[in-house]
């Protein structure tokens, strides 16, 4: 039994080429990005004088708030998708996996788009 080509063994590449390592790094990068952005979000909300609708909307209309909020949405949904993808690949096989992956991609894209639309609608609204 072989483990691929000799060159592949030297480079540390298994059957997935470098895809597994790339996926692993993306998951770590999105985790760290989400951690910093969630900390920014919590501390930013804590610094608001009140959490009523008017002050929250005025806060979100600032460009230095709307941009990190959009980055937070992208980072969290991307990290979610990567994590659930690993779970689906581990536990589902055949056509069930394909259907689940399509549903995951649609679900993640739709909810991320809805969240981004909501942030941008508030941020760009006339006030």
C-alpha positions as CSV (number, residue, x, y, z in Angstrom):
1,X,0.0,0.0,0.0
2,X,1.3,3.4,-0.9
3,X,0.8,6.9,0.4
4,X,0.9,8.6,-2.9
5,X,3.9,9.6,-4.8
6,X,7.3,10.1,-3.2
7,X,7.2,13.8,-3.9
8,X,3.8,14.0,-2.4
9,X,5.0,12.3,0.8
10,X,8.0,14.7,1.0
11,X,5.7,17.7,0.6
12,X,3.3,16.3,3.1
13,X,0.4,16.2,0.6
14,X,-2.1,13.4,1.0
15,X,-5.0,12.5,-1.2
16,X,-6.5,16.0,-0.9
17,X,-3.4,17.7,-2.2
18,X,-3.2,20.9,-0.2
19,X,-6.9,21.4,0.1
20,X,-7.2,20.0,3.7
21,X,-4.4,22.3,4.9
22,X,-5.9,25.3,3.1
23,X,-9.4,24.6,4.6
24,X,-7.8,24.2,8.1
25,X,-6.0,27.5,7.8
26,X,-9.1,29.3,6.5
27,X,-11.0,28.0,9.5
28,X,-8.4,29.3,11.9
29,X,-8.1,32.7,10.1
30,X,-11.9,33.2,10.2
31,X,-12.0,32.1,13.9
32,X,-9.3,34.7,14.9
33,X,-11.0,37.4,12.7
34,X,-14.4,36.6,14.2
35,X,-12.9,36.7,17.7
36,X,-11.4,40.2,17.2
37,X,-14.6,41.5,15.5
38,X,-16.9,40.1,18.2
39,X,-14.7,41.7,20.9
40,X,-14.9,45.0,19.0
41,X,-18.7,44.6,18.7
42,X,-19.2,43.9,22.4
43,X,-16.9,46.8,23.6
44,X,-18.5,49.2,21.0
45,X,-22.0,48.4,22.3
46,X,-20.8,48.7,25.9
47,X,-19.5,52.2,25.2
48,X,-22.9,53.4,23.9
49,X,-24.7,55.7,26.3
50,X,-27.9,53.7,25.8
51,X,-29.0,50.7,23.7
52,X,-32.3,52.3,22.5
53,X,-33.2,52.2,18.8
54,X,-32.2,55.7,18.0
55,X,-28.7,55.6,19.5
56,X,-28.0,52.2,18.0
57,X,-29.0,53.4,14.5
58,X,-26.9,56.5,14.8
59,X,-24.0,54.3,15.9
60,X,-24.4,51.9,13.0
61,X,-24.5,54.8,10.5
62,X,-20.9,55.7,11.2
63,X,-18.6,54.3,8.5
64,X,-16.1,53.1,11.1
65,X,-18.8,51.0,12.6
66,X,-20.7,49.8,9.4
67,X,-17.5,48.4,7.8
68,X,-16.4,46.2,10.7
69,X,-20.0,45.1,11.2
70,X,-20.1,43.9,7.6
71,X,-16.7,42.2,8.1
72,X,-18.1,40.5,11.2
73,X,-21.0,39.1,9.2
74,X,-18.8,37.8,6.5
75,X,-16.3,36.3,8.9
76,X,-18.9,34.6,11.1
77,X,-20.9,33.1,8.2
78,X,-17.7,32.0,6.4
79,X,-16.5,30.3,9.6
80,X,-19.9,28.7,10.1
81,X,-19.9,27.3,6.5
82,X,-16.3,25.9,6.9
83,X,-17.2,24.2,10.2
84,X,-20.4,22.6,9.0
85,X,-18.8,21.5,5.8
86,X,-16.2,19.5,7.7
87,X,-19.0,17.9,9.8
88,X,-21.0,17.0,6.6
89,X,-18.0,15.6,4.9
90,X,-17.3,13.4,7.9
91,X,-20.8,12.0,8.5
92,X,-22.6,12.0,5.1
93,X,-21.8,10.0,2.0
94,X,-23.0,9.9,-1.6
95,X,-25.9,11.9,-2.8
96,X,-26.9,12.9,0.8
97,X,-23.6,14.8,1.1
98,X,-24.1,16.6,-2.2
99,X,-27.6,17.7,-1.3
100,X,-26.5,18.7,2.2
101,X,-23.6,20.7,0.8
102,X,-25.9,22.5,-1.7
103,X,-28.3,23.3,1.1
104,X,-25.5,24.5,3.3
105,X,-24.1,26.8,0.6
106,X,-27.6,28.2,-0.2
107,X,-28.5,28.7,3.5
108,X,-25.2,30.4,4.4
109,X,-25.2,32.7,1.4
110,X,-28.9,33.6,1.9
111,X,-28.5,34.5,5.6
112,X,-25.2,36.3,5.0
113,X,-26.8,38.4,2.2
114,X,-29.8,39.2,4.4
115,X,-27.5,40.2,7.3
116,X,-25.3,42.4,5.0
117,X,-28.4,43.9,3.5
118,X,-29.8,44.8,6.9
119,X,-26.6,46.4,8.1
120,X,-26.2,48.4,4.9
121,X,-29.9,49.4,4.9
122,X,-29.5,51.0,8.3
123,X,-26.0,52.4,7.6
124,X,-27.1,54.0,4.3
125,X,-30.5,55.2,5.4
126,X,-31.3,58.9,5.5
127,X,-31.6,60.1,9.0
